[in-house]
Amino acid sequence: MTIEADGPDACVVTAGADDPERMVTYFATVGADFEVLEPPEVVAAVASAADRLRRAASRP
């Protein structure tokens, strides 16, 4: 994993994993806002996880 500064309040993290879902789990537990720039598989995994969590949070 590498971390590079990207302005005063941001950084770019380059990381890898065997499975896009593992990347989602890792970044979701950091406790900070994040944006996935690439690859498309991880972007899709984040969207899928967000949908599942949104549904779970809306259930009574």
mmCIF file as Biopython writes it, N, C-alpha, C and O atoms, coordinates in Angstrom:
data_model
#
loop_
_atom_site.group_PDB
_atom_site.id
_atom_site.type_symbol
_atom_site.label_atom_id
_atom_site.label_alt_id
_atom_site.label_comp_id
_atom_site.label_asym_id
_atom_site.label_entity_id
_atom_site.label_seq_id
_atom_site.pdbx_PDB_ins_code
_atom_site.Cartn_x
_atom_site.Cartn_y
_atom_site.Cartn_z
_atom_site.occupancy
_atom_site.B_iso_or_equiv
_atom_site.auth_seq_id
_atom_site.auth_asym_id
_atom_site.pdbx_PDB_model_num
ATOM 1   N N  . MET A ? 1  ? 0.849   -1.159  0.000   1.0 0.0 1  A 1 
ATOM 2   C CA . MET A ? 1  ? 0.000   0.000   0.000   1.0 0.0 1  A 1 
ATOM 3   C C  . MET A ? 1  ? 0.905   1.236   0.000   1.0 0.0 1  A 1 
ATOM 4   O O  . MET A ? 1  ? 1.933   1.279   0.676   1.0 0.0 1  A 1 
ATOM 5   N N  . THR A ? 2  ? 0.489   2.237   -0.779  1.0 0.0 2  A 1 
ATOM 6   C CA . THR A ? 2  ? 1.188   3.516   -0.759  1.0 0.0 2  A 1 
ATOM 7   C C  . THR A ? 2  ? 0.174   4.616   -0.474  1.0 0.0 2  A 1 
ATOM 8   O O  . THR A ? 2  ? -0.994  4.520   -0.852  1.0 0.0 2  A 1 
ATOM 9   N N  . ILE A ? 3  ? 0.642   5.659   0.197   1.0 0.0 3  A 1 
ATOM 10  C CA . ILE A ? 3  ? -0.187  6.816   0.516   1.0 0.0 3  A 1 
ATOM 11  C C  . ILE A ? 3  ? 0.556   8.050   0.060   1.0 0.0 3  A 1 
ATOM 12  O O  . ILE A ? 3  ? 1.695   8.280   0.467   1.0 0.0 3  A 1 
ATOM 13  N N  . GLU A ? 4  ? -0.080  8.848   -0.784  1.0 0.0 4  A 1 
ATOM 14  C CA . GLU A ? 4  ? 0.524   10.067  -1.310  1.0 0.0 4  A 1 
ATOM 15  C C  . GLU A ? 4  ? -0.367  11.255  -0.994  1.0 0.0 4  A 1 
ATOM 16  O O  . GLU A ? 4  ? -1.585  11.179  -1.154  1.0 0.0 4  A 1 
ATOM 17  N N  . ALA A ? 5  ? 0.233   12.353  -0.545  1.0 0.0 5  A 1 
ATOM 18  C CA . ALA A ? 5  ? -0.519  13.573  -0.282  1.0 0.0 5  A 1 
ATOM 19  C C  . ALA A ? 5  ? -1.168  14.063  -1.566  1.0 0.0 5  A 1 
ATOM 20  O O  . ALA A ? 5  ? -0.598  13.951  -2.651  1.0 0.0 5  A 1 
ATOM 21  N N  . ASP A ? 6  ? -2.386  14.614  -1.422  1.0 0.0 6  A 1 
ATOM 22  C CA . ASP A ? 6  ? -3.114  15.178  -2.558  1.0 0.0 6  A 1 
ATOM 23  C C  . ASP A ? 6  ? -3.792  16.465  -2.081  1.0 0.0 6  A 1 
ATOM 24  O O  . ASP A ? 6  ? -5.017  16.583  -2.094  1.0 0.0 6  A 1 
ATOM 25  N N  . GLY A ? 7  ? -2.981  17.404  -1.669  1.0 0.0 7  A 1 
ATOM 26  C CA . GLY A ? 7  ? -3.484  18.645  -1.108  1.0 0.0 7  A 1 
ATOM 27  C C  . GLY A ? 7  ? -3.436  18.608  0.405   1.0 0.0 7  A 1 
ATOM 28  O O  . GLY A ? 7  ? -2.999  17.620  0.995   1.0 0.0 7  A 1 
ATOM 29  N N  . PRO A ? 8  ? -3.893  19.701  1.045   1.0 0.0 8  A 1 
ATOM 30  C CA . PRO A ? 8  ? -3.779  19.799  2.502   1.0 0.0 8  A 1 
ATOM 31  C C  . PRO A ? 8  ? -4.713  18.877  3.274   1.0 0.0 8  A 1 
ATOM 32  O O  . PRO A ? 8  ? -4.430  18.546  4.426   1.0 0.0 8  A 1 
ATOM 33  N N  . ASP A ? 9  ? -5.820  18.455  2.666   1.0 0.0 9  A 1 
ATOM 34  C CA . ASP A ? 9  ? -6.815  17.663  3.391   1.0 0.0 9  A 1 
ATOM 35  C C  . ASP A ? 9  ? -7.159  16.345  2.720   1.0 0.0 9  A 1 
ATOM 36  O O  . ASP A ? 9  ? -8.223  15.782  2.979   1.0 0.0 9  A 1 
ATOM 37  N N  . ALA A ? 10 ? -6.284  15.844  1.866   1.0 0.0 10 A 1 
ATOM 38  C CA . ALA A ? 10 ? -6.606  14.615  1.142   1.0 0.0 10 A 1 
ATOM 39  C C  . ALA A ? 10 ? -5.341  13.829  0.833   1.0 0.0 10 A 1 
ATOM 40  O O  . ALA A ? 10 ? -4.233  14.363  0.867   1.0 0.0 10 A 1 
ATOM 41  N N  . CYS A ? 11 ? -5.530  12.559  0.533   1.0 0.0 11 A 1 
ATOM 42  C CA . CYS A ? 11 ? -4.424  11.720  0.096   1.0 0.0 11 A 1 
ATOM 43  C C  . CYS A ? 11 ? -4.966  10.696  -0.892  1.0 0.0 11 A 1 
ATOM 44  O O  . CYS A ? 11 ? -6.170  10.455  -0.968  1.0 0.0 11 A 1 
ATOM 45  N N  . VAL A ? 12 ? -4.063  10.109  -1.632  1.0 0.0 12 A 1 
ATOM 46  C CA . VAL A ? 12 ? -4.408  9.038   -2.558  1.0 0.0 12 A 1 
ATOM 47  C C  . VAL A ? 12 ? -3.752  7.769   -2.031  1.0 0.0 12 A 1 
ATOM 48  O O  . VAL A ? 12 ? -2.535  7.707   -1.854  1.0 0.0 12 A 1 
ATOM 49  N N  . VAL A ? 13 ? -4.574  6.769   -1.786  1.0 0.0 13 A 1 
ATOM 50  C CA . VAL A ? 13 ? -4.090  5.483   -1.296  1.0 0.0 13 A 1 
ATOM 51  C C  . VAL A ? 13 ? -4.148  4.504   -2.458  1.0 0.0 13 A 1 
ATOM 52  O O  . VAL A ? 13 ? -5.188  4.354   -3.098  1.0 0.0 13 A 1 
ATOM 53  N N  . THR A ? 14 ? -3.047  3.849   -2.727  1.0 0.0 14 A 1 
ATOM 54  C CA . THR A ? 14 ? -2.997  2.797   -3.726  1.0 0.0 14 A 1 
ATOM 55  C C  . THR A ? 14 ? -2.833  1.481   -2.979  1.0 0.0 14 A 1 
ATOM 56  O O  . THR A ? 14 ? -1.847  1.271   -2.272  1.0 0.0 14 A 1 
ATOM 57  N N  . ALA A ? 15 ? -3.818  0.596   -3.146  1.0 0.0 15 A 1 
ATOM 58  C CA . ALA A ? 15 ? -3.807  -0.662  -2.402  1.0 0.0 15 A 1 
ATOM 59  C C  . ALA A ? 15 ? -4.354  -1.759  -3.295  1.0 0.0 15 A 1 
ATOM 60  O O  . ALA A ? 15 ? -4.917  -1.487  -4.355  1.0 0.0 15 A 1 
ATOM 61  N N  . GLY A ? 16 ? -4.191  -2.973  -2.870  1.0 0.0 16 A 1 
ATOM 62  C CA . GLY A ? 16 ? -4.695  -4.099  -3.635  1.0 0.0 16 A 1 
ATOM 63  C C  . GLY A ? 16 ? -5.205  -5.191  -2.716  1.0 0.0 16 A 1 
ATOM 64  O O  . GLY A ? 16 ? -4.860  -5.249  -1.536  1.0 0.0 16 A 1 
ATOM 65  N N  . ALA A ? 17 ? -6.030  -6.052  -3.278  1.0 0.0 17 A 1 
ATOM 66  C CA . ALA A ? 17 ? -6.565  -7.200  -2.539  1.0 0.0 17 A 1 
ATOM 67  C C  . ALA A ? 17 ? -6.977  -8.254  -3.555  1.0 0.0 17 A 1 
ATOM 68  O O  . ALA A ? 17 ? -7.093  -7.976  -4.749  1.0 0.0 17 A 1 
ATOM 69  N N  . ASP A ? 18 ? -7.192  -9.458  -3.067  1.0 0.0 18 A 1 
ATOM 70  C CA . ASP A ? 18 ? -7.609  -10.555 -3.936  1.0 0.0 18 A 1 
ATOM 71  C C  . ASP A ? 18 ? -9.056  -10.428 -4.382  1.0 0.0 18 A 1 
ATOM 72  O O  . ASP A ? 18 ? -9.456  -11.031 -5.378  1.0 0.0 18 A 1 
ATOM 73  N N  . ASP A ? 19 ? -9.849  -9.642  -3.645  1.0 0.0 19 A 1 
ATOM 74  C CA . ASP A ? 19 ? -11.279 -9.567  -3.884  1.0 0.0 19 A 1 
ATOM 75  C C  . ASP A ? 19 ? -11.757 -8.132  -3.666  1.0 0.0 19 A 1 
ATOM 76  O O  . ASP A ? 19 ? -11.406 -7.532  -2.650  1.0 0.0 19 A 1 
ATOM 77  N N  . PRO A ? 20 ? -12.540 -7.562  -4.577  1.0 0.0 20 A 1 
ATOM 78  C CA . PRO A ? 20 ? -13.024 -6.193  -4.406  1.0 0.0 20 A 1 
ATOM 79  C C  . PRO A ? 20 ? -13.801 -5.988  -3.105  1.0 0.0 20 A 1 
ATOM 80  O O  . PRO A ? 20 ? -13.717 -4.918  -2.502  1.0 0.0 20 A 1 
ATOM 81  N N  . GLU A ? 21 ? -14.554 -6.995  -2.668  1.0 0.0 21 A 1 
ATOM 82  C CA . GLU A ? 21 ? -15.306 -6.874  -1.416  1.0 0.0 21 A 1 
ATOM 83  C C  . GLU A ? 21 ? -14.379 -6.670  -0.223  1.0 0.0 21 A 1 
ATOM 84  O O  . GLU A ? 21 ? -14.742 -5.984  0.732   1.0 0.0 21 A 1 
ATOM 85  N N  . ARG A ? 22 ? -13.203 -7.252  -0.268  1.0 0.0 22 A 1 
ATOM 86  C CA . ARG A ? 22 ? -12.240 -7.050  0.820   1.0 0.0 22 A 1 
ATOM 87  C C  . ARG A ? 22 ? -11.760 -5.610  0.866   1.0 0.0 22 A 1 
ATOM 88  O O  . ARG A ? 22 ? -11.538 -5.057  1.943   1.0 0.0 22 A 1 
ATOM 89  N N  . MET A ? 23 ? -11.600 -5.007  -0.299  1.0 0.0 23 A 1 
ATOM 90  C CA . MET A ? 23 ? -11.206 -3.594  -0.346  1.0 0.0 23 A 1 
ATOM 91  C C  . MET A ? 23 ? -12.291 -2.734  0.293   1.0 0.0 23 A 1 
ATOM 92  O O  . MET A ? 23 ? -11.995 -1.808  1.049   1.0 0.0 23 A 1 
ATOM 93  N N  . VAL A ? 24 ? -13.548 -3.046  -0.015  1.0 0.0 24 A 1 
ATOM 94  C CA . VAL A ? 24 ? -14.665 -2.295  0.553   1.0 0.0 24 A 1 
ATOM 95  C C  . VAL A ? 24 ? -14.647 -2.403  2.070   1.0 0.0 24 A 1 
ATOM 96  O O  . VAL A ? 24 ? -14.771 -1.401  2.774   1.0 0.0 24 A 1 
ATOM 97  N N  . THR A ? 25 ? -14.494 -3.611  2.563   1.0 0.0 25 A 1 
ATOM 98  C CA . THR A ? 25 ? -14.471 -3.828  4.013   1.0 0.0 25 A 1 
ATOM 99  C C  . THR A ? 25 ? -13.352 -3.035  4.664   1.0 0.0 25 A 1 
ATOM 100 O O  . THR A ? 25 ? -13.561 -2.390  5.692   1.0 0.0 25 A 1 
ATOM 101 N N  . TYR A ? 26 ? -12.187 -3.076  4.082   1.0 0.0 26 A 1 
ATOM 102 C CA . TYR A ? 26 ? -11.039 -2.359  4.646   1.0 0.0 26 A 1 
ATOM 103 C C  . TYR A ? 26 ? -11.305 -0.853  4.703   1.0 0.0 26 A 1 
ATOM 104 O O  . TYR A ? 26 ? -11.175 -0.237  5.760   1.0 0.0 26 A 1 
ATOM 105 N N  . PHE A ? 27 ? -11.672 -0.272  3.582   1.0 0.0 27 A 1 
ATOM 106 C CA . PHE A ? 27 ? -11.844 1.176   3.549   1.0 0.0 27 A 1 
ATOM 107 C C  . PHE A ? 27 ? -13.053 1.636   4.360   1.0 0.0 27 A 1 
ATOM 108 O O  . PHE A ? 27 ? -13.030 2.726   4.931   1.0 0.0 27 A 1 
ATOM 109 N N  . ALA A ? 28 ? -14.097 0.831   4.417   1.0 0.0 28 A 1 
ATOM 110 C CA . ALA A ? 28 ? -15.281 1.208   5.184   1.0 0.0 28 A 1 
ATOM 111 C C  . ALA A ? 28 ? -15.006 1.251   6.681   1.0 0.0 28 A 1 
ATOM 112 O O  . ALA A ? 28 ? -15.689 1.970   7.411   1.0 0.0 28 A 1 
ATOM 113 N N  . THR A ? 29 ? -14.029 0.501   7.144   1.0 0.0 29 A 1 
ATOM 114 C CA . THR A ? 29 ? -13.744 0.460   8.581   1.0 0.0 29 A 1 
ATOM 115 C C  . THR A ? 29 ? -12.710 1.486   9.019   1.0 0.0 29 A 1 
ATOM 116 O O  . THR A ? 29 ? -12.395 1.565   10.206  1.0 0.0 29 A 1 
ATOM 117 N N  . VAL A ? 30 ? -12.180 2.263   8.106   1.0 0.0 30 A 1 
ATOM 118 C CA . VAL A ? 30 ? -11.165 3.262   8.458   1.0 0.0 30 A 1 
ATOM 119 C C  . VAL A ? 30 ? -11.776 4.420   9.233   1.0 0.0 30 A 1 
ATOM 120 O O  . VAL A ? 30 ? -11.092 5.043   10.045  1.0 0.0 30 A 1 
ATOM 121 N N  . GLY A ? 31 ? -13.037 4.716   9.000   1.0 0.0 31 A 1 
ATOM 122 C CA . GLY A ? 31 ? -13.687 5.799   9.723   1.0 0.0 31 A 1 
ATOM 123 C C  . GLY A ? 31 ? -13.492 7.164   9.088   1.0 0.0 31 A 1 
ATOM 124 O O  . GLY A ? 31 ? -13.575 8.183   9.774   1.0 0.0 31 A 1 
ATOM 125 N N  . ALA A ? 32 ? -13.237 7.198   7.805   1.0 0.0 32 A 1 
ATOM 126 C CA . ALA A ? 32 ? -13.058 8.464   7.083   1.0 0.0 32 A 1 
ATOM 127 C C  . ALA A ? 32 ? -13.787 8.373   5.751   1.0 0.0 32 A 1 
ATOM 128 O O  . ALA A ? 32 ? -13.953 7.291   5.187   1.0 0.0 32 A 1 
ATOM 129 N N  . ASP A ? 33 ? -14.221 9.532   5.257   1.0 0.0 33 A 1 
ATOM 130 C CA . ASP A ? 33 ? -14.829 9.551   3.929   1.0 0.0 33 A 1 
ATOM 131 C C  . ASP A ? 33 ? -13.788 9.155   2.897   1.0 0.0 33 A 1 
ATOM 132 O O  . ASP A ? 33 ? -12.599 9.433   3.058   1.0 0.0 33 A 1 
ATOM 133 N N  . PHE A ? 34 ? -14.244 8.506   1.838   1.0 0.0 34 A 1 
ATOM 134 C CA . PHE A ? 34 ? -13.316 8.115   0.778   1.0 0.0 34 A 1 
ATOM 135 C C  . PHE A ? 34 ? -14.046 8.064   -0.552  1.0 0.0 34 A 1 
ATOM 136 O O  . PHE A ? 34 ? -15.274 7.983   -0.601  1.0 0.0 34 A 1 
ATOM 137 N N  . GLU A ? 35 ? -13.287 8.112   -1.612  1.0 0.0 35 A 1 
ATOM 138 C CA . GLU A ? 35 ? -13.795 7.991   -2.975  1.0 0.0 35 A 1 
ATOM 139 C C  . GLU A ? 35 ? -12.928 6.967   -3.687  1.0 0.0 35 A 1 
ATOM 140 O O  . GLU A ? 35 ? -11.700 7.037   -3.630  1.0 0.0 35 A 1 
ATOM 141 N N  . VAL A ? 36 ? -13.560 6.026   -4.352  1.0 0.0 36 A 1 
ATOM 142 C CA . VAL A ? 36 ? -12.812 5.029   -5.110  1.0 0.0 36 A 1 
ATOM 143 C C  . VAL A ? 36 ? -12.628 5.567   -6.531  1.0 0.0 36 A 1 
ATOM 144 O O  . VAL A ? 36 ? -13.604 5.849   -7.227  1.0 0.0 36 A 1 
ATOM 145 N N  . LEU A ? 37 ? -11.392 5.704   -6.944  1.0 0.0 37 A 1 
ATOM 146 C CA . LEU A ? 37 ? -11.086 6.220   -8.273  1.0 0.0 37 A 1 
ATOM 147 C C  . LEU A ? 37 ? -11.062 5.116   -9.320  1.0 0.0 37 A 1 
ATOM 148 O O  . LEU A ? 37 ? -11.494 5.321   -10.455 1.0 0.0 37 A 1 
ATOM 149 N N  . GLU A ? 38 ? -10.564 3.960   -8.944  1.0 0.0 38 A 1 
ATOM 150 C CA . GLU A ? 38 ? -10.478 2.815   -9.844  1.0 0.0 38 A 1 
ATOM 151 C C  . GLU A ? 38 ? -10.049 1.599   -9.045  1.0 0.0 38 A 1 
ATOM 152 O O  . GLU A ? 38 ? -9.566  1.778   -7.926  1.0 0.0 38 A 1 
ATOM 153 N N  . PRO A ? 39 ? -10.184 0.426   -9.515  1.0 0.0 39 A 1 
ATOM 154 C CA . PRO A ? 39 ? -10.749 -0.046  -10.776 1.0 0.0 39 A 1 
ATOM 155 C C  . PRO A ? 39 ? -12.277 -0.128  -10.689 1.0 0.0 39 A 1 
ATOM 156 O O  . PRO A ? 39 ? -12.844 -0.035  -9.600  1.0 0.0 39 A 1 
ATOM 157 N N  . PRO A ? 40 ? -12.930 -0.298  -11.820 1.0 0.0 40 A 1 
ATOM 158 C CA . PRO A ? 40 ? -14.390 -0.359  -11.851 1.0 0.0 40 A 1 
ATOM 159 C C  . PRO A ? 40 ? -14.976 -1.457  -10.957 1.0 0.0 40 A 1 
ATOM 160 O O  . PRO A ? 40 ? -16.079 -1.304  -10.434 1.0 0.0 40 A 1 
ATOM 161 N N  . GLU A ? 41 ? -14.254 -2.549  -10.781 1.0 0.0 41 A 1 
ATOM 162 C CA . GLU A ? 41 ? -14.751 -3.644  -9.940  1.0 0.0 41 A 1 
ATOM 163 C C  . GLU A ? 41 ? -14.899 -3.200  -8.486  1.0 0.0 41 A 1 
ATOM 164 O O  . GLU A ? 41 ? -15.845 -3.601  -7.807  1.0 0.0 41 A 1 
ATOM 165 N N  . VAL A ? 42 ? -13.972 -2.377  -8.010  1.0 0.0 42 A 1 
ATOM 166 C CA . VAL A ? 42 ? -14.058 -1.903  -6.628  1.0 0.0 42 A 1 
ATOM 167 C C  . VAL A ? 42 ? -15.141 -0.827  -6.517  1.0 0.0 42 A 1 
ATOM 168 O O  . VAL A ? 42 ? -15.857 -0.775  -5.517  1.0 0.0 42 A 1 
ATOM 169 N N  . VAL A ? 43 ? -15.265 0.026   -7.527  1.0 0.0 43 A 1 
ATOM 170 C CA . VAL A ? 43 ? -16.342 1.017   -7.546  1.0 0.0 43 A 1 
ATOM 171 C C  . VAL A ? 43 ? -17.690 0.301   -7.444  1.0 0.0 43 A 1 
ATOM 172 O O  . VAL A ? 43 ? -18.549 0.713   -6.663  1.0 0.0 43 A 1 
ATOM 173 N N  . ALA A ? 44 ? -17.883 -0.758  -8.217  1.0 0.0 44 A 1 
ATOM 174 C CA . ALA A ? 44 ? -19.129 -1.523  -8.196  1.0 0.0 44 A 1 
ATOM 175 C C  . ALA A ? 44 ? -19.338 -2.211  -6.847  1.0 0.0 44 A 1 
ATOM 176 O O  . ALA A ? 44 ? -20.465 -2.270  -6.354  1.0 0.0 44 A 1 
ATOM 177 N N  . ALA A ? 45 ? -18.280 -2.723  -6.254  1.0 0.0 45 A 1 
ATOM 178 C CA . ALA A ? 45 ? -18.389 -3.382  -4.952  1.0 0.0 45 A 1 
ATOM 179 C C  . ALA A ? 45 ? -18.795 -2.386  -3.871  1.0 0.0 45 A 1 
ATOM 180 O O  . ALA A ? 45 ? -19.578 -2.724  -2.984  1.0 0.0 45 A 1 
ATOM 181 N N  . VAL A ? 46 ? -18.274 -1.167  -3.934  1.0 0.0 46 A 1 
ATOM 182 C CA . VAL A ? 46 ? -18.667 -0.126  -2.971  1.0 0.0 46 A 1 
ATOM 183 C C  . VAL A ? 46 ? -20.146 0.210   -3.146  1.0 0.0 46 A 1 
ATOM 184 O O  . VAL A ? 46 ? -20.873 0.325   -2.159  1.0 0.0 46 A 1 
ATOM 185 N N  . ALA A ? 47 ? -20.594 0.367   -4.378  1.0 0.0 47 A 1 
ATOM 186 C CA . ALA A ? 47 ? -22.001 0.684   -4.631  1.0 0.0 47 A 1 
ATOM 187 C C  . ALA A ? 47 ? -22.910 -0.427  -4.121  1.0 0.0 47 A 1 
ATOM 188 O O  . ALA A ? 47 ? -23.955 -0.157  -3.530  1.0 0.0 47 A 1 
ATOM 189 N N  . SER A ? 48 ? -22.519 -1.657  -4.347  1.0 0.0 48 A 1 
ATOM 190 C CA . SER A ? 48 ? -23.317 -2.799  -3.892  1.0 0.0 48 A 1 
ATOM 191 C C  . SER A ? 48 ? -23.393 -2.846  -2.365  1.0 0.0 48 A 1 
ATOM 192 O O  . SER A ? 48 ? -24.466 -3.061  -1.801  1.0 0.0 48 A 1 
ATOM 193 N N  . ALA A ? 49 ? -22.272 -2.649  -1.709  1.0 0.0 49 A 1 
ATOM 194 C CA . ALA A ? 49 ? -22.240 -2.652  -0.242  1.0 0.0 49 A 1 
ATOM 195 C C  . ALA A ? 49 ? -23.064 -1.488  0.308   1.0 0.0 49 A 1 
ATOM 196 O O  . ALA A ? 49 ? -23.778 -1.644  1.299   1.0 0.0 49 A 1 
ATOM 197 N N  . ALA A ? 50 ? -22.965 -0.324  -0.332  1.0 0.0 50 A 1 
ATOM 198 C CA . ALA A ? 50 ? -23.736 0.841   0.111   1.0 0.0 50 A 1 
ATOM 199 C C  . ALA A ? 50 ? -25.228 0.565   0.016   1.0 0.0 50 A 1 
ATOM 200 O O  . ALA A ? 50 ? -25.985 0.926   0.917   1.0 0.0 50 A 1 
ATOM 201 N N  . ASP A ? 51 ? -25.654 -0.070  -1.066  1.0 0.0 51 A 1 
ATOM 202 C CA . ASP A ? 51 ? -27.061 -0.417  -1.221  1.0 0.0 51 A 1 
ATOM 203 C C  . ASP A ? 51 ? -27.516 -1.366  -0.124  1.0 0.0 51 A 1 
ATOM 204 O O  . ASP A ? 51 ? -28.582 -1.171  0.460   1.0 0.0 51 A 1 
ATOM 205 N N  . ARG A ? 52 ? -26.719 -2.396  0.164   1.0 0.0 52 A 1 
ATOM 206 C CA . ARG A ? 52 ? -27.073 -3.358  1.219   1.0 0.0 52 A 1 
ATOM 207 C C  . ARG A ? 52 ? -27.167 -2.673  2.567   1.0 0.0 52 A 1 
ATOM 208 O O  . ARG A ? 52 ? -28.103 -2.924  3.326   1.0 0.0 52 A 1 
ATOM 209 N N  . LEU A ? 53 ? -26.210 -1.812  2.875   1.0 0.0 53 A 1 
ATOM 210 C CA . LEU A ? 53 ? -26.211 -1.112  4.166   1.0 0.0 53 A 1 
ATOM 211 C C  . LEU A ? 53 ? -27.383 -0.139  4.261   1.0 0.0 53 A 1 
ATOM 212 O O  . LEU A ? 53 ? -27.999 -0.012  5.319   1.0 0.0 53 A 1 
ATOM 213 N N  . ARG A ? 54 ? -27.692 0.546   3.165   1.0 0.0 54 A 1 
ATOM 214 C CA . ARG A ? 54 ? -28.831 1.470   3.145   1.0 0.0 54 A 1 
ATOM 215 C C  . ARG A ? 54 ? -30.131 0.716   3.415   1.0 0.0 54 A 1 
ATOM 216 O O  . ARG A ? 54 ? -30.974 1.183   4.181   1.0 0.0 54 A 1 
ATOM 217 N N  . ARG A ? 55 ? -30.296 -0.453  2.784   1.0 0.0 55 A 1 
ATOM 218 C CA . ARG A ? 55 ? -31.501 -1.262  3.011   1.0 0.0 55 A 1 
ATOM 219 C C  . ARG A ? 55 ? -31.554 -1.725  4.467   1.0 0.0 55 A 1 
ATOM 220 O O  . ARG A ? 55 ? -32.617 -1.688  5.087   1.0 0.0 55 A 1 
ATOM 221 N N  . ALA A ? 56 ? -30.437 -2.152  5.008   1.0 0.0 56 A 1 
ATOM 222 C CA . ALA A ? 56 ? -30.398 -2.626  6.386   1.0 0.0 56 A 1 
ATOM 223 C C  . ALA A ? 56 ? -30.743 -1.503  7.370   1.0 0.0 56 A 1 
ATOM 224 O O  . ALA A ? 56 ? -31.414 -1.735  8.376   1.0 0.0 56 A 1 
ATOM 225 N N  . ALA A ? 57 ? -30.286 -0.305  7.075   1.0 0.0 57 A 1 
ATOM 226 C CA . ALA A ? 57 ? -30.531 0.825   7.970   1.0 0.0 57 A 1 
ATOM 227 C C  . ALA A ? 57 ? -31.981 1.305   7.905   1.0 0.0 57 A 1 
ATOM 228 O O  . ALA A ? 57 ? -32.461 1.937   8.846   1.0 0.0 57 A 1 
ATOM 229 N N  . SER A ? 58 ? -32.676 1.016   6.822   1.0 0.0 58 A 1 
ATOM 230 C CA . SER A ? 58 ? -34.050 1.511   6.671   1.0 0.0 58 A 1 
ATOM 231 C C  . SER A ? 58 ? -35.094 0.529   7.197   1.0 0.0 58 A 1 
ATOM 232 O O  . SER A ? 58 ? -36.285 0.842   7.212   1.0 0.0 58 A 1 
ATOM 233 N N  . ARG A ? 59 ? -34.670 -0.626  7.616   1.0 0.0 59 A 1 
ATOM 234 C CA . ARG A ? 59 ? -35.627 -1.609  8.138   1.0 0.0 59 A 1 
ATOM 235 C C  . ARG A ? 59 ? -35.981 -1.260  9.581   1.0 0.0 59 A 1 
ATOM 236 O O  . ARG A ? 59 ? -35.126 -0.843  10.362  1.0 0.0 59 A 1 
ATOM 237 N N  . PRO A ? 60 ? -37.263 -1.441  9.918   1.0 0.0 60 A 1 
ATOM 238 C CA . PRO A ? 60 ? -37.680 -1.131  11.298  1.0 0.0 60 A 1 
ATOM 239 C C  . PRO A ? 60 ? -37.128 -2.111  12.315  1.0 0.0 60 A 1 
ATOM 240 O O  . PRO A ? 60 ? -37.394 -1.976  13.509  1.0 0.0 60 A 1 
#
